[in-house]
Structure formats: C-alpha cells, structure tokens
C-alpha cells in the first residue's frame, strides 16, 4: 500500500464515514498533480450543483467524494491543469455487521461521477477494490 492510499484510507475512516441512517459508506478521494497531492475530498452530507448532472438520481442529496475533491482542486489549479491530474478513490467498509475492523471496498465511480470526471478530462482514475484483508494503519 502506498502512503497516498494509506492517507486516503485514514481520511475515509475519520472524516468520510457517515454510514448511519442514510447507509452511506466511508469514502475519500485525492487528486495528484505532478505526483503531489493537491486536494482531498470525502462524502458529504450536503450537495453541490455538480451533483445535478446526468447520471445522478433526481433526489441526490449527498456530495460524493469524487465531486468534493474536484471542487477542492479547482480552488488551486485551472480546469486545463486538472486534465493532467490523477484521481484516487478509496472506500472502506465493515467486513460484517458488528465488526470493529475495516476492510477496503470497491470505490469505482458511480455513473454520474464517471461522467463528471470525464467532463473535466481526468483520464487517470484509480480506485480501491473489495478485499477481506483488514486495514492496518499505524
């Protein structure tokens, strides 16, 4: 596991997780530009106009980590620079009900996020896969 992946995993556990009444899952995303992390994002209990595009549900209420990180990156770089970036997405989940441990889950972007990512010209997108291996962060 890379340092970036570890950091996004910790961010997802600490800040990207409101898996309560809405059954949302903890997710975090990071954007790297010229191999430097420039922005992070997590699932939010708020929405954003970018979440109104095609591919999202009409009643979509929550901002996805991918949209949050793009929004944050655009505060620092231009849209043309964003096309040169890499997007990394991590999801963590509990392996079973009542577990105190975390494992990685599939973080492939939903259709709406995939469309938004492509619309901004981000071609290099990486996401975590389902695993039963316990997340071990020191």
HELIX and SHEET records of a PDB file:
HELIX    1   1 UNK A    3  UNK A   14  1                                  12    
HELIX    2   2 UNK A   49  UNK A   52  5                                   4    
HELIX    3   3 UNK A   65  UNK A   73  1                                   9    
HELIX    4   4 UNK A   79  UNK A   82  1                                   4    
HELIX    5   5 UNK A  111  UNK A  119  1                                   9    
SHEET    1   A 4 UNK A  36  UNK A  42  0                                        
SHEET    2   A 4 UNK A  26  UNK A  33 -1                                        
SHEET    3   A 4 UNK A  86  UNK A  93 -1                                        
SHEET    4   A 4 UNK A 103  UNK A 105 -1                                        
SHEET    1   B 4 UNK A  36  UNK A  42  0                                        
SHEET    2   B 4 UNK A  26  UNK A  33 -1                                        
SHEET    3   B 4 UNK A  86  UNK A  93 -1                                        
SHEET    4   B 4 UNK A 124  UNK A 127  1                                        
END                                                                             
